[in-house]
Amino acid sequence: MATFDKPKVELHVHLDGAIRLETILDVAKKRGIKLEADTLQDLMQLCTVYEPATLTEFLSKFNHYMHVIAGNREAIKRVAYEFVETKAKEGVIYVEVRYSPHFLANSSVDPIPWNQKEGDLTPDEVVSLVNQGLSDGEKAFNIKVRSILCCMRHMPNWSMDVVELCKKYSSEGVVAIDLAGDESLNCVAYPGHRMAYEEAVKSGIHRTVHAGEVGPPSVVKEAVEVLKAERIGHGYHTIEDQELYKQLLEENMHFEVCPISSKLTGACNPDFTKHPVIRFKEDQANYSLNTDDPLIFNSTLDTDYMTAEKYMGFTEEEFKRININSAKSSFLPEKEKKDLLNHLFEAYGMMVNTSF
Ligand SMILES: O=c1[nH]cnc2c1ncn2[C@@H]1O[C@H](CO)[C@@H](O)[C@H]1O
């Protein structure tokens, strides 16, 4: 039985970090792509981070399989659909899933990623395909799914495209923009990212930013002050700047916490009993628990919850509280947010809060 066997909300998970190993093998076979591993076991060995590494080492894992899925319409739709099935099985009733449309394209993207040959799949069509897969999954597995499009830290020239895609596909479930990638390479957001986030503010596109995962509190500050982030991806290192942390607590900033990820990317002390989320919990901060990249961490949402329970003193009450906060901090419109909250209140045996 799951650690917290009740409906859950997940806000921080990468679609391309949540692909099934079986699917990678199967698509590679169908497309005639030679992989460095041809059994599930070997592929897992290749793609998984087992011991605490660095964010850069972790990000290099994507090199082993992204070329299999990228550029292939059927595979992209399939991955999105299967993702929804996985989340439904984990007891998630609402999930916001993120990815970089450029990383899955092989046309109208410079440079073409993963050493692919140029083809005719644009980032725009990638978003449309993912939307179809997610929407088919929503119907089949009866959960609600929305998506977030990622800008990449090292690719500021893609960011304006990303915000335009957010605008274009807002009626098809794209709810926000994100900035992901290697925070340890460059900490200050390039003008390309800043311009994209300014456009997001102007156009009413919601904003989250990976910040303070491995980087210093100044990256979090920049995310909030310059990029106008409404949520912070990870944000662990915020607590090293007490003044900033206090300010964000007062503003009820939402932190998207990913426990297992934070150990294996080297973002946090590998001793879970010293994890910053314990401080978040003590301060009754606004945060969620998430998987981030379950393929690479060989994890599930339950293993993240289990970790929180076993090493961080989480109780059923806290799990309920954070899921309610996650729903409140989701990027759904107010009416849908209320419906989601009511669903949770009912499932948790709580009074429906009409004052919200
Ligand atoms: O924990 C993380 N920190 C920063 N970037 C990440 C993390 N996990 C995945 N990605 C990056 O986001 C891209 C789009 O989904 C992934 O391809 C990966 O490069």
The ligand as a Gaussian input file, in Angstrom:
#p B3LYP/6-31G(d) Opt

LIG

0 1
 O       16.167000      18.745000     -11.749000
 C       16.351000      19.361000     -12.808000
 N       16.989000      20.560000     -12.817000
 C       17.227000      21.259000     -13.941000
 N       16.856000      20.836000     -15.144000
 C       16.233000      19.634000     -15.231000
 C       15.959000      18.862000     -14.091000
 N       15.338000      17.734000     -14.509000
 C       15.241000      17.809000     -15.838000
 N       15.780000      18.956000     -16.282000
 C       15.934000      19.412000     -17.669000
 O       14.675000      19.857000     -18.152000
 C       14.534000      19.427000     -19.492000
 C       13.114000      19.542000     -19.942000
 O       12.266000      18.658000     -19.305000
 C       15.148000      18.049000     -19.458000
 O       15.465000      17.597000     -20.750000
 C       16.384000      18.299000     -18.620000
 O       17.426000      18.824000     -19.411000

